[in-house]
Amino acid sequence: MSLNSIFQYFVPKDKKIFFPLFEQATANVVAMATVLVEAVNSNDEVTREELYKNIDKLENKGDEYTHQIYLELGKNFITPFDREDIHALATAIDDVADYIQGAANRMSLYRIDDLNEHIRKLSDLILQASIDLEKAVRELKDLRNVRNIADSCIRINSVENQADYVFDRAVADLFLYEKDAIRLIKYKEILAALETATDMCEDAANVMESILVKNA
């Protein structure tokens, strides 16, 4: 038996199982971000609560994708790129979903009715970053498309910088104009969760940039 035959024996029949799982996970994040934008732009309390519940369901689905990636990582001897990068990318995508859900849960639990322009803007930025995240992940199965992946990662980094500015401006406005200390704390926690979701998108982008460098 040749060395190549021996190597092929250890290669999983579907070593690219990771790609559809990553694509499903990022598509799920886009769905969550889309529902979040819809929720923060709704003036109907009942509708918002239904949308928040939908985000919870989608986050649970995202957990299943992440768990499946971890299982496949343990089962497969050969992986399409570094195991550490697969784990880091899955974790970052899952973190985006967690922070979207965390922000939505706080809006619901804190009974926030006045969803101001800063909350809406941060939600829009999360959706933008999530869409670019999904685009980049879809290109990973063919690392010849380096430019497309890099462009998406650059846009994600730009969105995260915008989110930093919106967050800082929002917190500054809170300290300037909000006289109710409890409301101030509520809003700050929501804003922080939203901004952190864009940080997690940037973390995922950084992992993909690392993958590009290692496979150049």
N, C-alpha and C positions, 0 to 999 in steps of 0.2 A: 504494500500500500504506500503510495507516494505521500510526501509531507503535506502537499496541498490537500490530498484526500483526507488525511487525518485532521487537518485544520477545519475542512468543511464539515466533518463529523460533529465538531463542537459548536458550529454556528447554528443558532436556533433556526427552525424552519421559517419563522417570521420575525427576524431580528429587528424589523422596522415597526413592530407593534407600538413602539413608543410614539411615533409620529402621529398616528390617528388619535392616540390618547391625549397628547399635548394639544392637538387641534380641537378636540372636544372640550378640553378644559378651558382653553382661551375663548372659544365660542360661547361657553357658559358664562365666562366673566363679562363678555360683551353683552350678553342677555341681561345679566344682573345690573350692569351699568345703565343699560337702556331703560330698565324698569325704574331704577333710582331716579334718572332724569325725569321720567314721567311722574313719579311720586312727588318730587320737590316742586314740580310745576302745576300740580293739581290743587285746586281750592276746596275740594270736597274731602272732608275728614274720613268718611267711610271708604271712599275710593283709595285714599292714601293707605289706610290700614290694610286693605286687600293687597295693594302693591307691596307693602312691607312683608306681608306673609309670603307673597310670591318670591321675594328676594331670599327669604329663609329656605324655601323649598329648593331654589336654584343653588344656594350655598351647600345644601346637603348633597345635591347631585355632584357639585364640584369636589366635595370631600371623597366621593366614591371614585372619581377619576384619579385624584391624587393617590388614594390608597392603592388603586390598580397599578399605577406607575411604580410605586414602591414595591409591590409584589413582583412585577415583571423584572424589576432591577435585581431582586433577590434570586429570581429563577434563571435569568439569562447570563451565560458566561461571557458572551460577546455582545457588546452594545455599540450603537452607531457613533457615539462619542463618549468622552470620559464619564464614568459613573458618577463622579462628584458633581459634574455639570448637570447631568440628568436630575440628580437629587435636588440640586440648588434651584434649577429652573422650575421643577414641579412645586417646590416649596414656595418660591416667589409668586407663582401664579395662584397658588392656594391662599397666600397672604393677601393678595389683591382682593380676592373674594371675601376673605374674613373681614377685612376693613370696610368693604362696602356694606356687608351685613351688619357690622358693628355700628356704623354710622346710622343705618336705617333703624336698627333696634333702639338706639338712643333717641332718635326723633320720635319713635312710637312711645317708648317708655316715659320719656320726659314730657310727652304731650305738647310738642312744639308745633304750633299752628302758623307762626310767622316765619316762614322759610324764606329768609332774605336773599338779596342778590348774591352775596358771597357764597352761600350754600349752593345756590343754583349754578353759579359759575364753576365752583369746584366740582360739582357733579358733572357738568359738561366736559370739564378737563379730564375727569376719570374716564368718561366714555371715549374721548379722543385717544387717550393713551391706550385704552383697552383695544380699540380697533386696530391701532398700529401694532400692538402686541400680537394680536391674532394674525395680522398680515406677515409679521416677521416669522412667527412660529410655522406658518404654512410653507415658508421658503426653506425651512431647516432640512427638509428631506432631500433637497438638492443644493448642496453647499457651493455649487457653481454660481448661484444667484447671490453672491456676496453683497453686491451693490444694493439690492433690494432690501436685504436684511439690515445692512448698515444704515440705510436711509430711514427705515422705520425706527431703529434704535435712536438715531439722532432726533427724530421728531418726538419720541417719548421723553428724551432728556430735556428737550425744549418745553414740552408740556409740564414736566415736573418743575422746571424753573418758574414757569408762569403760576403754577399752583403755590409755590413758596411765596411769591409776591402777593397773591390773593389772600393767602392765609395770614401773612403778616399784616396786611391792610385791614383784614377783618378783625383780628385781635386788637389792633390799635383802635379801631372804631368802637369795639366793645368797651375798652378801658376809658375811652373818651366820653361815650354817650350812655352806656348802660348803667343805671343807678341801682338795679336790683342784683345783688351779689349772687343769688341762686341762679337767676337767668343767665348771668354772665358765665358761671361755671358750666351750665348746661350747653350753651352755645359753643364755648371754647372746646369742650369735649367732642362735640359733633364736628366742628371744623377740623380739629386735630385728626380725627379718624378719617375724614375725607382726604385731607392732605397726605396722610400716611399711605392711603391707597395708591396715590400717584408715586410715592417713594418706592412702593413695592413693584410698580410697573417698571420703574427705572432699574431696580435690582434685577428684574428679569431681563431687561435689555442689556445690562452689564454682563450677565451670564452668557447671553447669546453672542455678545462681542468677544468674550473670552473663547467661546467655541470657534468663532471665525478665525481668531489668531492661531489657535492650536491646530486648526485644520487647513491653514493657508498653504 
